[in-house]
């Protein structure tokens, strides 16, 4: 599993690089192995051919001696026939010569009988049987003594009438010093060439892997930086690879389709948002218009110029109308505030000090502030940050039930992973399950008054500065809103 994990985490560039190096090493090993094998095969064929030549030449000399000898050509006369000649033949051909009878017993040897023991002097029966079974009546036995190899040729000695007289045994010791030296010289030269080849392979593999993966890396960077709603740059098709060109073309087509889809989505969202907003504004405006109409109608029916309370009734009538007009004005103001988003100014401010000052407008004794840092710098509009905090705190205060004997609203600031984290907590009623999915919708509210634009405005403010806003809630225990903003290192 560990090896599989390491392989999966290898980049394509490293895989190509190490694959090329591995192929170079394997190629060099195979070349060395084949060359050594070829040298050894050539040496084997050479010694086999040399033994055959020696055997052929020795047989011709022996046949010549047999044809000119004054002795009868019988097996028992072989020691007399070759008594003086066998050493001469052995010296000429620089090899040992032994002649045995047809049963394998030694008749005469060029080494002298004093150096031959009884075990060595006889031909093993298995060799005699094997030799006699061959059509040519010839057999070559190969013996290994450590790293030394000895070939021994056995063949039938015949007279001029092709009558078998004995067995010629010619041992031949393979001399491998020359070929061993040749192999060593070859391996030394191959090692030098291999070092040069390996160095060139590393350089070529590095350049080639970079060349192959550079286009993929550029495409990866472009894909990573691709964002919905942003101006995404296309990749110029400069690669000569057909596969890379196809990939670049697919990416560029995706960018075109993404921009087209975003335009359609944005237009649809805008139209839908304004439709919903228009419905909400119309609904909120109708609410005060109905009591205004009823009040005017009631006042018209009961109007009496001679009534001594006419001034008080007129005053009450005016107050009702003014109150409903103020309600309509607040609706228009809230709608205007939301519609003007995200009007903003980028300011580098101390979040800790700004949040602390924004809490000064509240007189509730149960509001508590805490910060783990003396100063945290972020880029955000100071007014909009104050607006965010005051909205969250106001919502927390309004979430307190009247029967809560120990109300609590806490504002805490901390630093987590190079981000400012602002938490506004309360021990109010919490948010119900059916309301949690809609809490940030522009028109959603659980209050009896207002348009429910506060949290929608906050969400826009925070997200416009690359921040996030989330919440955790539990019915009957309270809610915690968490706002994160990026820190600017000074």
C-alpha positions in Angstrom: 0.0 0.0 0.0 2.9 2.4 0.8 4.5 1.7 -2.6 1.2 2.3 -4.3 0.7 5.5 -2.4 4.2 6.8 -3.4 3.6 5.8 -7.1 0.2 7.6 -7.1 1.8 10.8 -5.7 4.6 10.8 -8.4 4.1 13.6 -10.8 3.9 12.9 -14.5 7.1 14.7 -15.0 8.9 12.5 -12.5 7.4 9.4 -14.0 8.6 10.3 -17.5 12.1 11.3 -16.1 12.6 8.1 -14.1 11.1 5.9 -16.8 13.6 7.2 -19.3 16.5 6.7 -16.9 15.2 3.2 -16.1 15.1 2.3 -19.8 18.7 3.6 -20.3 19.9 1.4 -17.4 18.0 -1.7 -18.5 19.3 -1.2 -22.1 22.9 -1.0 -20.9 22.5 -4.1 -18.7 20.9 -6.0 -21.6 23.7 -4.9 -24.0 26.3 -6.0 -21.5 24.7 -9.3 -20.9 24.2 -10.1 -24.6 27.8 -9.0 -25.4 29.3 -11.2 -22.7 27.1 -14.1 -23.8 28.2 -13.5 -27.4 31.9 -13.5 -26.4 31.5 -16.8 -24.5 29.6 -18.4 -27.4 32.3 -17.3 -29.8 35.0 -18.7 -27.5 33.1 -22.0 -27.2 32.8 -22.3 -31.0 36.4 -21.4 -31.4 37.6 -24.1 -29.1 35.2 -26.6 -30.6 36.5 -25.8 -34.1 40.1 -25.9 -32.9 39.7 -29.3 -31.3 38.1 -30.7 -34.5 41.1 -29.4 -36.6 43.6 -30.8 -34.1 41.7 -34.1 -34.2 41.6 -34.2 -38.0 45.3 -33.4 -38.3 46.3 -35.9 -35.7 44.2 -38.6 -37.4 45.9 -37.9 -40.8 49.3 -38.3 -39.2 48.4 -41.5 -37.5 46.9 -42.9 -40.7 50.1 -42.0 -42.5 52.2 -43.8 -39.9 49.9 -46.8 -40.1 50.3 -46.9 -43.9 54.1 -46.8 -43.8 54.8 -49.0 -40.8 56.6 -52.4 -41.3 54.6 -53.9 -38.4 51.4 -55.8 -38.9 48.4 -53.4 -38.4 46.9 -55.1 -35.4 45.7 -53.7 -32.0 48.5 -55.6 -30.2 51.2 -53.9 -32.4 50.0 -50.3 -31.8 52.5 -49.7 -29.0 55.3 -50.9 -31.3 54.0 -48.9 -34.3 53.8 -45.6 -32.4 56.6 -46.1 -29.9 58.8 -43.4 -31.4 56.2 -41.5 -33.4 53.5 -40.6 -30.8 55.7 -38.1 -28.9 56.7 -36.5 -32.2 53.0 -36.1 -33.2 52.1 -34.7 -29.8 55.0 -32.2 -30.0 53.9 -31.1 -33.5 50.3 -30.5 -32.5 51.1 -29.4 -28.9 48.6 -31.7 -27.3 48.4 -35.0 -25.5 47.6 -38.1 -27.5 46.4 -41.4 -26.0 45.6 -44.6 -27.9 43.3 -47.3 -26.3 42.2 -50.7 -27.4 38.6 -51.3 -28.3 37.8 -52.2 -24.6 39.1 -48.8 -23.4 42.4 -49.9 -21.9 45.4 -47.6 -22.5 47.9 -48.9 -25.1 50.2 -46.0 -25.5 50.3 -42.3 -24.4 52.4 -39.3 -25.2 52.7 -38.4 -21.5 54.5 -41.6 -20.6 53.2 -44.5 -18.6 54.8 -43.4 -15.4 52.4 -40.3 -15.2 49.2 -42.2 -15.9 47.4 -44.1 -13.1 45.2 -47.1 -13.6 41.9 -45.1 -13.1 42.8 -42.4 -15.6 44.2 -44.9 -18.2 40.9 -46.6 -18.9 37.9 -45.1 -20.9 34.7 -45.3 -18.8 32.2 -47.8 -20.2 29.5 -45.1 -20.6 31.7 -43.2 -22.9 32.5 -46.3 -25.0 28.8 -47.1 -25.2 27.9 -43.5 -26.2 30.7 -43.3 -28.8 29.7 -46.7 -30.4 26.1 -45.6 -30.6 26.9 -42.5 -32.8 26.9 -42.9 -36.6 30.4 -41.3 -36.9 31.7 -43.4 -34.0 33.0 -40.2 -32.4 32.2 -38.5 -29.1 33.4 -35.3 -27.3 33.2 -35.3 -23.5 33.3 -31.9 -21.7 34.6 -31.8 -18.1 34.5 -28.8 -15.7 37.2 -28.4 -13.0 36.2 -25.3 -11.2 36.3 -22.6 -13.9 38.6 -24.6 -16.2 37.0 -26.7 -19.0 38.5 -29.7 -20.7 37.2 -31.2 -23.9 38.2 -34.8 -24.7 37.6 -36.2 -28.2 37.2 -40.0 -28.7 37.3 -41.5 -32.2 37.9 -44.9 -33.8 41.3 -45.7 -35.2 41.0 -47.8 -38.4 43.4 -49.5 -40.8 43.4 -49.0 -44.6 40.7 -51.7 -44.7 38.5 -49.7 -42.3 39.0 -52.3 -39.7 38.8 -50.8 -36.1 42.2 -51.1 -34.4 41.7 -48.9 -31.3 40.4 -45.6 -29.9 42.2 -42.3 -30.2 41.7 -40.1 -27.1 42.8 -36.4 -27.4 42.2 -34.2 -24.4 42.0 -30.4 -25.1 42.1 -27.8 -22.3 40.3 -24.6 -23.2 42.4 -21.6 -22.7 40.1 -18.7 -21.7 42.6 -16.1 -20.7 42.4 -14.3 -24.0 38.6 -14.2 -24.1 38.5 -13.2 -20.4 40.8 -10.4 -21.1 38.7 -9.4 -24.1 35.5 -9.4 -22.0 37.2 -7.4 -19.3 38.4 -4.8 -21.8 35.0 -4.7 -23.4 33.3 -4.2 -20.0 35.7 -1.4 -19.0 35.0 0.4 -22.3 31.3 -0.2 -22.0 31.4 1.2 -18.4 33.0 4.4 -19.7 30.5 4.7 -22.5 27.7 3.8 -20.1 28.6 6.6 -17.7 28.6 9.1 -20.6 25.3 7.6 -21.8 23.8 7.8 -18.4 24.8 11.4 -18.0 23.3 12.2 -21.4 20.2 10.3 -20.5 19.7 12.2 -17.3 20.1 15.5 -19.1 17.9 14.5 -22.1 15.3 12.9 -19.8 15.1 16.1 -17.7 14.7 18.3 -20.7 12.3 16.0 -22.4 10.1 15.5 -19.3 10.0 19.3 -18.8 9.1 19.8 -22.4 6.3 17.3 -22.3 4.8 18.4 -19.0 5.3 22.2 -19.4 2.2 22.5 -21.6 0.2 20.4 -19.2 1.5 22.5 -16.3 0.4 25.7 -18.1 -3.0 24.2 -18.8 -3.3 23.0 -15.1 -2.5 26.6 -13.9 -5.1 28.1 -16.2 -7.7 25.6 -15.2 -7.0 26.2 -11.5 -7.3 29.9 -11.9 -10.5 29.6 -14.0 -13.4 31.3 -12.1 -17.0 31.8 -12.9 -17.7 35.4 -13.6 -14.0 36.3 -14.2 -12.3 37.1 -17.4 -10.5 33.9 -18.1 -7.6 34.0 -20.6 -7.3 31.5 -23.3 -4.2 29.5 -23.9 -2.3 30.2 -27.2 -1.8 26.9 -29.1 2.0 26.9 -29.6 2.6 23.1 -28.9 3.5 20.8 -31.8 1.9 17.8 -30.0 -1.4 16.8 -31.4 -2.7 15.6 -28.0 -1.7 18.9 -26.2 -3.2 20.9 -29.0 -6.5 19.0 -28.6 -6.4 19.6 -24.8 -5.7 23.4 -25.3 -8.6 23.6 -27.8 -10.9 21.8 -25.4 -9.9 24.3 -22.6 -10.4 27.3 -24.9 -13.8 26.0 -25.9 -14.7 25.4 -22.2 -13.7 29.1 -21.5 -16.1 30.3 -24.3 -18.9 28.1 -23.0 -18.3 29.1 -19.4 -18.5 32.8 -20.3 -21.6 32.3 -22.3 -23.2 30.2 -19.5 -22.2 32.8 -16.9 -23.8 35.6 -18.9 -27.0 33.7 -19.3 -27.0 32.7 -15.6 -26.2 36.2 -14.5 -29.0 37.6 -16.6 -31.5 35.0 -15.3 -30.4 35.6 -11.7 -30.7 39.4 -12.1 -34.1 39.1 -13.6 -35.3 36.6 -10.9 -33.8 38.7 -8.1 -35.5 41.9 -9.3 -38.8 40.0 -9.8 -38.6 38.7 -6.3 -37.5 42.1 -4.9 -40.3 43.9 -6.8 -42.9 41.4 -5.3 -41.5 42.0 -1.8 -41.4 45.8 -2.2 -44.9 45.8 -3.5 -46.0 43.6 -0.6 -44.3 45.8 1.9 -45.8 49.0 0.4 -49.3 47.5 0.4 -49.1 46.8 4.1 -49.1 50.4 5.2 -51.5 51.6 2.4 -54.3 49.4 3.7 -54.4 51.0 7.2 -53.9 54.4 5.7 -57.0 54.0 3.5 -59.1 52.6 6.3 -58.0 55.5 8.5 -58.9 58.1 5.9 -62.3 56.5 5.3 -63.0 56.3 9.0 -62.0 59.9 9.5 -64.1 61.0 6.6 -67.2 59.3 8.0 -66.7 60.7 11.5 -65.6 64.2 10.5 -67.6 66.9 12.2 -66.3 70.5 12.1 -68.3 71.3 15.2 -66.9 68.4 17.2 -64.9 69.9 20.2 -62.5 66.9 19.9 -61.8 67.6 16.2 -58.3 68.8 16.9 -57.4 65.6 18.8 -58.9 63.4 16.2 -57.1 65.3 13.5 -53.8 64.9 15.4 -54.4 61.1 15.8 -55.3 60.9 12.1 -52.0 62.7 11.2 -49.9 60.5 13.5 -51.3 57.3 11.9 -50.6 58.6 8.4 -47.1 59.7 9.4 -46.4 56.4 11.0 -47.4 54.5 7.9 -45.4 56.9 5.7 -42.3 56.3 7.9 -42.8 52.5 7.4 -42.9 53.0 3.6 -39.8 55.2 3.9 -37.9 52.6 5.8 -38.9 50.0 3.2 -37.6 52.2 0.4 -34.4 52.9 2.4 -33.7 49.2 3.0 -34.4 48.4 -0.6 -32.1 51.2 -1.8 -29.4 50.0 0.6 -29.5 46.5 -0.7 -29.7 47.5 -4.4 -26.7 49.8 -4.0 -24.5 46.9 -3.0 -21.6 46.3 -3.4 -20.6 50.0 -3.3 -17.5 49.9 -1.3 -14.1 51.4 -0.5 -11.0 49.4 0.1 -9.5 50.5 3.4 -6.7 48.9 5.5 -8.1 48.9 9.0 -7.6 47.4 12.4 -10.5 45.0 12.7 -10.2 44.6 16.5 -10.4 48.4 17.1 -13.2 48.9 14.6 -15.4 46.1 16.0 -14.8 47.4 19.6 -15.9 51.0 18.5 -19.0 49.6 16.7 -20.3 48.1 19.9 -20.3 51.5 21.7 -23.8 52.4 20.3 -25.3 49.6 22.3 -26.4 50.2 25.9 -27.3 46.6 26.8 -25.2 45.4 29.7 -25.2 41.8 28.5 -23.1 42.5 25.4 -19.5 41.3 25.9 -16.4 41.8 23.7 -13.3 39.6 23.7 -10.2 39.5 21.4 -7.1 37.2 21.5 -5.1 39.7 19.5 -4.3 43.3 20.1 -4.4 44.1 16.4 -5.5 42.4 13.2 -5.2 44.2 9.9 -7.6 43.5 7.0 -8.8 45.3 3.9 -12.5 46.2 4.1 -14.7 49.3 4.1 -14.8 50.5 7.7 -18.5 51.6 7.4 -19.6 48.3 6.0 -17.7 46.4 8.7 -19.5 48.4 11.4 -22.7 47.8 9.5 -22.1 44.1 9.5 -21.3 43.9 13.3 -24.2 46.1 14.3 -26.6 44.1 12.2 -25.4 40.8 13.7 -25.5 42.2 17.3 -29.0 43.7 16.7 -30.3 40.4 15.4 -28.8 38.7 18.5 -30.5 41.1 20.8 -33.8 40.7 19.0 -33.4 36.9 19.3 -33.6 37.1 23.1 -37.0 35.9 24.4 -38.6 38.2 27.0 -38.5 35.4 29.6 -34.7 35.0 29.4 -33.4 35.9 32.8 -29.7 35.9 31.8 -29.4 37.2 28.3 -26.0 37.1 26.7 -24.4 38.4 23.5 -20.8 37.8 22.9 -18.5 39.2 20.2 -15.1 37.4 20.0 -12.2 38.0 17.6 -9.3 35.6 17.0 -6.7 34.7 14.4 -6.9 31.3 12.6 -4.8 30.3 9.6 -4.0 33.9 8.5 -7.6 34.9 8.8 -9.6 37.2 11.1 -12.4 35.2 12.7 -15.3 37.2 14.2 -17.9 35.3 16.2 -21.2 36.9 17.3 -23.0 34.5 19.8 -26.2 34.7 21.7 -28.2 32.5 24.0 -31.5 33.3 22.3 -34.2 31.1 20.8 -32.0 29.8 17.9 -33.1 29.3 14.3 -35.6 26.6 13.3 -34.8 23.8 10.9 -37.1 25.2 8.1 -35.5 28.7 8.3 -31.9 27.7 8.2 -31.7 27.1 4.5 -33.3 30.5 3.8 -31.5 32.7 6.4 -29.4 34.6 3.9 -32.1 35.1 1.3 -32.6 38.8 0.6 -36.4 38.8 1.2 -36.5 36.3 4.1 -37.3 37.4 7.6 -38.7 36.0 10.8 -39.6 39.4 12.2 -43.0 41.1 12.0 -41.4 44.3 10.6 -38.7 45.0 8.0 -37.9 43.4 4.7 -35.3 40.8 5.8 -32.5 42.5 3.9 -30.0 42.7 6.8 -28.3 39.3 6.5 -28.4 39.5 2.7 -26.5 42.8 2.9 -24.0 41.3 5.4 -23.4 38.3 3.1 -22.7 40.6 0.1 -20.3 42.7 2.2 -18.3 39.8 3.5 -18.1 37.9 0.2 -17.1 41.1 -1.7 -13.9 41.1 0.4 -13.1 37.4 -0.1 -14.5 36.4 3.2 -17.2 33.9 4.4 -20.1 34.0 6.8 -21.5 30.9 8.4 -23.7 30.1 11.4 -24.3 27.4 14.0 -27.6 27.2 15.9 -29.5 25.1 18.4 -33.1 25.6 19.2 -33.6 27.0 22.7 -29.8 27.5 23.3 -28.7 30.2 20.8 -26.9 31.0 17.6 -23.3 31.8 16.6 -22.5 33.7 13.4 -18.9 33.4 12.2 -17.4 35.9 9.8 -13.9 35.3 8.3 -11.8 37.9 6.6 -8.3 37.6 5.1 -5.4 39.1 7.1 -3.0 41.6 5.5 0.5 41.2 6.8 2.2 44.5 7.4 
